Amino acid sequence: MRAFLESILAATLQELERRQAETPLETLVEMVGDCAPPRDFVSAIGGPGIKLIAEVKRASPSKGELNASADAASLASEYEQGGAAAISVVTESRFFMGRLSDLAAVASAVRIPVLRKDFILSAYQVYESRAFGADAILLIAAILSDDQLASLLDLARCLRMGALVEVHDDVEMDRVIGKVEHLNHSRCAVALGINNRDLKDFTVDIERTFSLRARAPVGVTLVSESGIRSRDDVLRLESVGVNAILVGEALVTSGNPDKTMRYLLGW
């Protein structure tokens, strides 16, 4: 099944090549210069009580279409009104039916921080994220070398953006612990995400967060991602010090995101 992840990455690189030809990096840098300062993603999802990062996505590789007709800005506004602390916007087009215009629309529609969730591999995508309104970016340890991760985190710091660094196993945790601690000490806002979904086969197990939680650096803002569906799930995660949950599928398929959010948060 790892070949499936490789297919996604190949499609990402192909699409990236097209966008680079269409919009030169210099244009993105100019656009970034015209942007309002980024909103503080990590502060928004930290502090007392567990927070919700509500995700805008229309499809997934494992489930197919989830809500193909969803209007990104309207859904994000509903999330904000329902109590989300931040919005995650999936922008990958071929497998998730996302688009960059969703990112810009959501950033304009809400006052809370916006995370771009995609397979970010290059500096171009970081500038692109900021130019289209993202306040923070997702960086996936499984698809990045140590040098790539360090370079992209440094660029995010220079652009005053937050970052959610995602791990799934002990090896990835070992790779990122030092970087997260160092960057937080250097005032780069970095949160640590534990993805309960295995990107090799897309299976989900929420116990992944509990098995890795003890190895997270003291004081880091910790996010549990994927597979969170019940109030009991949220209470268990909160009891071990998880600061925030990232929920997408359960919201976009619920038919009533506001009710689902309030149920998860116990409101």
Residue, then its C-alpha position, 0 to 999 in steps of 0.5 A: m500500500r505504500a505505493f499509494l502514498e507514492s502515487i499521491l506524492a508523485a501527483t503532488l510533484q506533478e501539480l507543483e511543477r504546473r503551478q510553478a510554471e503558472t505562478p513564479l516564486e517571485t510573484l508569490v513573494e510579492m503576494v506575501g508582502d501584501c498579506a496581513p500578519p499571520r494569526d497565531f495558530v499554536s496559541a489558539i489551540g493551546g491553553p486550558g481545555i481541549k480545542l478543536i481544529a475543524e477540517v474542510k475536505r471533500a474527499s479522502p483516498s480511503k473513503g472517496e467522496l465525503n462531501a463533494s459539493a461543500d462550500a469551503a468558506s461557508l463550512a469554515s464559517e459554520y465551524e467558527q460559529g460552532g466553537a472551532a479554535a482553528i480551521s484546517v483546509v485540505t488543498e490537495s486536488r487529485f485525491f482530496m478534491g481540494r484547491l488553493s482557492d479554498l484556502a484563500a476563501v476560508a482565510s477571508a471568511v473566518r477570524i480564527p487561524v487557518l492551517r494549510k493541510d497538504f503534502i508540502l515538500s518545497a519552499y515554493q509551497v510554504y510561500e504559496s501557503r502564506a500568499f493564499g492566506a494560511d497562518a500555519i502549515l502541516l509538515i509530515a515527517a514521513i515524507l520529508s528528510d531531516d534536512q527538508l524538515a529543518s529547512l521548511l520549519d526555518l522558512a515558516r519561522c521567517l514568514r512568522m507562520g506556525a507549523l504542525v509537525e506530524v508524526h506517526d511512530d517512534v522513529e518519526m518522533d525521535r527525528v522531530i523531538g529536537k527540532v520542535e524543542h529548538l524551534n519553540h525556544s527560538r520563538c517559532a510557533v510549532a505544535l506536534g501532531i500525532n496522526n492516528r492514520d498510517l499513511k502507508d495503508f490509511t488504517v486508523d487507530i486512535e491508540r496511536t496517540f496514547s502510545l506516543r504521547a509520553r514521548a512528546p517534549v514537555g510543554v509542547t502543544l500536542v494535537s491528535e489527528s484522525g479517527i476521533r468520533s466520540r465524546d469519550d475519545v475526546l475525554r480520553l485524549e484530554s486526560v493525557g494532556v492532548n491540547a487539540i484534536l483535528v477532526g474532518e471526516a466526522l464533521v463533513t459527513s455529519g449533516n450537522p457540523d455544529k451539533t457534532m462539534r458541540y457533542l465532541l467538545g461537551w458543550 
